[in-house]
Amino acid sequence: MEFVVGGVVVRLLQGDITEVEAGAIVNAANSYLEHGGGVAGAIVRKGGWVIQEESREWVRRHGPVPVGGVAVTSAGRLRAKYVIHAVGPRCGVEPIEKLGEAVKNALLKADELGVESVALPAISTGIFGCPYRDAALQTAAAIRETAPKLKSVKLIMVVLYGEEAYRAFADVFKKVLAG
């Protein structure tokens, strides 16, 4: 499924984000950039331990990444140049709007890095417990707001693991981005 927002192609895909070829892959991270499970664990398993090492070094230098914030490391063996670690909210603990902030900051960071394509997962829907529909609304709104401001990014891929996530995001994206 594909949309065009502010001249940027937004493509919704079902699959494994670690298999996607993109200038940058966004990781659904925690503030300490410890990548044990979910998307983060898969990115380190596939991309290599160097991603975890660089993440720890980033935290040593800058401190924990705030909710809604981002950090950047190399992508190791992934088919990308960078991993942008975006910290989404823990649903029920931090405001859901921080998810939109994380998406916006990840897209702006990808643009700053000069990449033409970026792949996003369903941030905060795993262990952080946000419902797919709520995450999709925040993600779509952030894309709608940020895409027209991007200069180098021409393709945003939202890569969803599983049919349930894909259906929820597709339903929301049709309403928010197709208009």
KEKE-3310 file (N, C-alpha, C; in steps of 0.2 Angstrom, whole numbers, plus 5000, padded with zeros to 4 digits):
npx = (5004:5003:5006:5007:5015:5017:5026:5034:5036:5026:5026:5018:5022:5022:5032:5049:5059:5073:5077:5075:5080:5087:5092:5092:5087:5075:5075:5065:5068:5074:5077:5090:5096:5098:5098:5088:5076:5062:5060:5073:5081:5081:5087:5100:5104:5104:5112:5123:5134:5141:5132:5126:5137:5140:5129:5129:5141:5136:5126:5135:5142:5132:5121:5105:5093:5080:5062:5054:5065:5080:5094:5109:5117:5129:5125:5130:5129:5117:5106:5108:5114:5113:5107:5093:5089:5075:5066:5051:5035:5031:5016:5003:5011:5020:5015:5005:5007:5021:5025:5022:5031:5043:5043:5043:5055:5064:5062:5066:5080:5084:5083:5093:5104:5105:5100:5090:5080:5070:5066:5053:5048:5033:5033:5034:5024:5027:5034:5032:5018:5008:4993:4990:4982:4982:4996:4997:4990:4997:5009:5005:5000:5012:5020:5012:5014:5028:5033:5032:5042:5054:5070:5080:5075:5065:5058:5048:5046:5035:5037:5029:5027:5019:5001:4990:4995:4999:4986:4979:4987:4986:4972:4971:4981:4975:4964:4970:4981:4977:4969)
npy = (4994:5011:5029:5046:5059:5076:5075:5064:5047:5036:5020:5006:4991:4973:4963:4959:4970:4970:4965:4974:4985:5001:5018:5022:5013:5012:5009:5003:5008:5008:5020:5017:5011:4998:4983:4971:4963:4960:4972:4978:4968:4960:4968:4969:4956:4952:4963:4964:4964:4976:4986:4986:4989:5002:5009:5008:5016:5028:5031:5032:5044:5054:5051:5044:5042:5053:5050:5050:5055:5053:5043:5039:5025:5015:5003:4991:4974:4976:4980:4994:5011:5017:5015:5022:5025:5026:5032:5027:5030:5021:5014:5020:5024:5035:5049:5045:5054:5056:5046:5050:5061:5054:5047:5058:5065:5054:5054:5067:5066:5056:5063:5073:5066:5063:5053:5044:5035:5028:5016:5012:5004:4998:5008:5007:4997:4984:4977:4989:4991:4998:5000:4994:5002:5015:5018:5018:5029:5040:5038:5040:5053:5060:5058:5064:5077:5079:5075:5084:5093:5087:5085:5077:5064:5053:5042:5033:5019:5010:4996:4982:4969:4955:4951:4957:4969:4975:4976:4985:4997:4999:5002:5014:5022:5024:5032:5043:5047:5047:5057)
npz = (5000:4996:4998:4994:5002:5003:4992:4996:4995:5004:5010:5015:5022:5025:5035:5039:5046:5047:5035:5025:5013:5015:5017:5031:5045:5057:5074:5087:5102:5119:5132:5137:5127:5126:5118:5119:5116:5105:5091:5092:5097:5086:5077:5082:5082:5068:5062:5070:5084:5085:5084:5096:5104:5100:5103:5117:5119:5115:5124:5136:5132:5130:5139:5144:5131:5129:5131:5115:5109:5099:5094:5085:5076:5068:5055:5055:5049:5042:5029:5027:5030:5042:5059:5067:5082:5090:5104:5110:5119:5134:5135:5145:5154:5149:5139:5125:5114:5113:5105:5092:5092:5093:5080:5071:5075:5071:5057:5054:5058:5049:5037:5040:5040:5027:5019:5007:5009:5022:5035:5045:5061:5070:5082:5099:5101:5105:5119:5125:5125:5117:5109:5092:5084:5090:5090:5076:5072:5078:5071:5058:5058:5062:5051:5041:5045:5045:5033:5022:5025:5022:5014:5008:5010:5001:5002:5013:5022:5031:5041:5045:5057:5055:5052:5059:5064:5052:5046:5055:5054:5040:5039:5047:5041:5028:5031:5037:5028:5015:5011)
capx = (5000:5007:5003:5012:5013:5022:5031:5037:5032:5025:5025:5016:5024:5022:5038:5055:5063:5080:5078:5073:5086:5085:5097:5092:5082:5073:5074:5061:5073:5073:5081:5097:5099:5100:5094:5087:5071:5058:5064:5079:5085:5082:5092:5107:5106:5105:5117:5130:5135:5144:5126:5125:5143:5140:5123:5132:5145:5132:5123:5140:5143:5126:5116:5099:5089:5073:5056:5053:5071:5083:5101:5111:5123:5130:5120:5133:5129:5111:5106:5106:5120:5112:5101:5091:5086:5069:5063:5044:5033:5028:5009:5000:5016:5021:5009:5005:5010:5028:5027:5023:5037:5049:5043:5045:5063:5068:5062:5071:5087:5086:5084:5099:5109:5106:5098:5084:5075:5070:5061:5051:5044:5028:5036:5030:5018:5029:5034:5029:5011:5004:4989:4992:4978:4985:5002:4996:4987:5003:5014:5003:5000:5019:5022:5009:5016:5035:5036:5033:5048:5060:5073:5083:5071:5060:5054:5047:5043:5033:5037:5025:5028:5012:4995:4986:4998:4998:4979:4978:4991:4983:4966:4972:4984:4970:4960:4974:4986:4974:4965)
capy = (5000:5017:5035:5051:5065:5081:5073:5059:5041:5032:5013:5001:4984:4968:4959:4959:4977:4969:4963:4980:4989:5008:5022:5021:5009:5015:5004:5004:5008:5010:5025:5016:5008:4990:4980:4964:4959:4964:4974:4980:4962:4957:4972:4967:4949:4953:4968:4962:4966:4982:4991:4987:4992:5009:5011:5009:5022:5034:5033:5034:5051:5058:5050:5041:5045:5055:5047:5055:5057:5048:5042:5036:5021:5012:4998:4984:4970:4977:4983:5001:5014:5019:5014:5028:5022:5031:5030:5028:5029:5015:5016:5020:5027:5041:5051:5042:5059:5055:5041:5054:5065:5049:5046:5065:5065:5049:5056:5073:5064:5053:5069:5077:5061:5064:5047:5044:5031:5026:5011:5013:4999:5000:5010:5006:4992:4978:4977:4995:4990:5003:4996:4995:5008:5021:5019:5020:5036:5044:5037:5043:5061:5063:5057:5069:5084:5080:5073:5090:5097:5083:5087:5071:5058:5052:5036:5031:5013:5007:4989:4979:4962:4952:4953:4961:4976:4978:4978:4991:5002:5000:5005:5021:5026:5026:5038:5049:5050:5046:5063)
capz = (5000:4995:4998:4993:5006:5002:4988:4999:4995:5010:5008:5021:5021:5030:5034:5044:5045:5046:5028:5021:5011:5016:5020:5038:5048:5064:5079:5093:5107:5126:5134:5138:5121:5127:5113:5121:5113:5099:5085:5094:5098:5080:5073:5084:5080:5061:5061:5073:5091:5084:5085:5104:5107:5098:5107:5124:5119:5114:5131:5140:5130:5130:5144:5141:5126:5132:5127:5110:5106:5094:5093:5078:5076:5061:5054:5055:5043:5039:5022:5028:5032:5049:5063:5071:5088:5092:5110:5110:5126:5137:5135:5151:5158:5146:5135:5118:5109:5113:5100:5086:5093:5091:5073:5068:5076:5067:5050:5053:5058:5043:5032:5042:5038:5020:5016:5003:5011:5029:5036:5052:5063:5074:5088:5106:5101:5108:5126:5128:5126:5114:5104:5085:5081:5093:5087:5069:5072:5080:5066:5052:5059:5062:5044:5037:5047:5044:5026:5017:5027:5021:5008:5005:5011:4996:5003:5020:5023:5038:5040:5051:5058:5057:5049:5064:5064:5045:5045:5059:5051:5034:5040:5049:5035:5022:5033:5038:5023:5008:5010)
cpx = (5004:5003:5009:5010:5019:5028:5035:5033:5032:5022:5024:5018:5023:5028:5043:5059:5070:5082:5077:5080:5083:5092:5098:5086:5081:5072:5069:5065:5070:5078:5089:5100:5101:5095:5093:5082:5068:5062:5071:5084:5086:5087:5099:5109:5108:5111:5123:5130:5138:5138:5125:5131:5142:5134:5126:5136:5141:5129:5129:5142:5138:5121:5110:5096:5082:5068:5054:5059:5074:5091:5103:5117:5124:5125:5123:5132:5122:5112:5104:5113:5119:5107:5100:5087:5081:5066:5055:5042:5031:5021:5006:5005:5018:5016:5011:5008:5017:5030:5027:5029:5043:5049:5046:5053:5067:5068:5067:5078:5089:5087:5091:5105:5110:5104:5091:5079:5076:5065:5060:5047:5037:5030:5031:5025:5020:5029:5032:5022:5006:4999:4991:4989:4981:4992:5002:4994:4993:5008:5012:5002:5007:5022:5019:5012:5024:5037:5037:5039:5055:5063:5077:5079:5065:5056:5054:5043:5041:5032:5034:5026:5021:5006:4991:4989:4997:4991:4977:4981:4987:4976:4967:4976:4979:4966:4964:4978:4982:4970:4968)
cpy = (5006:5023:5040:5057:5070:5079:5067:5052:5037:5025:5009:4994:4979:4964:4961:4965:4975:4967:4968:4983:4997:5011:5022:5017:5011:5009:5007:5003:5010:5016:5024:5012:5001:4986:4972:4960:4963:4966:4976:4974:4959:4961:4970:4960:4949:4957:4967:4966:4974:4988:4992:4991:5000:5012:5013:5015:5028:5036:5035:5042:5056:5057:5046:5045:5047:5051:5053:5057:5051:5048:5038:5031:5019:5006:4991:4981:4971:4980:4990:5004:5016:5016:5020:5025:5027:5028:5032:5028:5022:5017:5015:5023:5034:5043:5048:5047:5059:5050:5045:5058:5060:5048:5053:5066:5060:5051:5062:5071:5060:5058:5072:5072:5061:5057:5048:5040:5029:5021:5012:5006:5002:5002:5009:5001:4985:4978:4983:4996:4994:4999:4999:5002:5014:5023:5021:5027:5041:5044:5041:5051:5064:5063:5063:5076:5085:5079:5079:5094:5093:5085:5081:5065:5058:5046:5034:5025:5011:5000:4986:4972:4959:4955:4958:4968:4979:4980:4984:4997:5004:5004:5013:5025:5028:5032:5044:5052:5050:5053:5068)
cpz = (5000:4995:4996:4997:5005:4998:4990:4998:5002:5009:5015:5018:5026:5029:5040:5042:5044:5039:5023:5019:5011:5018:5027:5040:5055:5068:5085:5099:5114:5127:5135:5132:5122:5123:5114:5117:5107:5093:5086:5094:5091:5076:5075:5082:5072:5059:5064:5080:5091:5086:5093:5107:5106:5102:5114:5124:5119:5121:5136:5139:5132:5136:5140:5136:5129:5127:5122:5106:5102:5095:5087:5080:5069:5061:5054:5048:5040:5032:5022:5030:5040:5052:5067:5076:5091:5099:5110:5118:5128:5138:5142:5156:5156:5141:5128:5113:5108:5107:5093:5086:5091:5083:5069:5069:5072:5060:5049:5054:5052:5037:5034:5040:5030:5016:5012:5005:5019:5030:5044:5054:5067:5081:5094:5106:5104:5115:5129:5128:5122:5109:5097:5082:5084:5090:5079:5068:5073:5074:5060:5053:5059:5055:5040:5039:5045:5036:5021:5019:5025:5014:5005:5005:5006:4997:5010:5020:5030:5037:5046:5051:5060:5053:5053:5064:5057:5044:5049:5056:5044:5034:5042:5044:5030:5025:5034:5032:5016:5006:5006)
residu = (MET:GLU:PHE:VAL:VAL:GLY:GLY:VAL:VAL:VAL:ARG:LEU:LEU:GLN:GLY:ASP:ILE:THR:GLU:VAL:GLU:ALA:GLY:ALA:ILE:VAL:ASN:ALA:ALA:ASN:SER:TYR:LEU:GLU:HIS:GLY:GLY:GLY:VAL:ALA:GLY:ALA:ILE:VAL:ARG:LYS:GLY:GLY:TRP:VAL:ILE:GLN:GLU:GLU:SER:ARG:GLU:TRP:VAL:ARG:ARG:HIS:GLY:PRO:VAL:PRO:VAL:GLY:GLY:VAL:ALA:VAL:THR:SER:ALA:GLY:ARG:LEU:ARG:ALA:LYS:TYR:VAL:ILE:HIS:ALA:VAL:GLY:PRO:ARG:CYS:GLY:VAL:GLU:PRO:ILE:GLU:LYS:LEU:GLY:GLU:ALA:VAL:LYS:ASN:ALA:LEU:LEU:LYS:ALA:ASP:GLU:LEU:GLY:VAL:GLU:SER:VAL:ALA:LEU:PRO:ALA:ILE:SER:THR:GLY:ILE:PHE:GLY:CYS:PRO:TYR:ARG:ASP:ALA:ALA:LEU:GLN:THR:ALA:ALA:ALA:ILE:ARG:GLU:THR:ALA:PRO:LYS:LEU:LYS:SER:VAL:LYS:LEU:ILE:MET:VAL:VAL:LEU:TYR:GLY:GLU:GLU:ALA:TYR:ARG:ALA:PHE:ALA:ASP:VAL:PHE:LYS:LYS:VAL:LEU:ALA:GLY)
# end
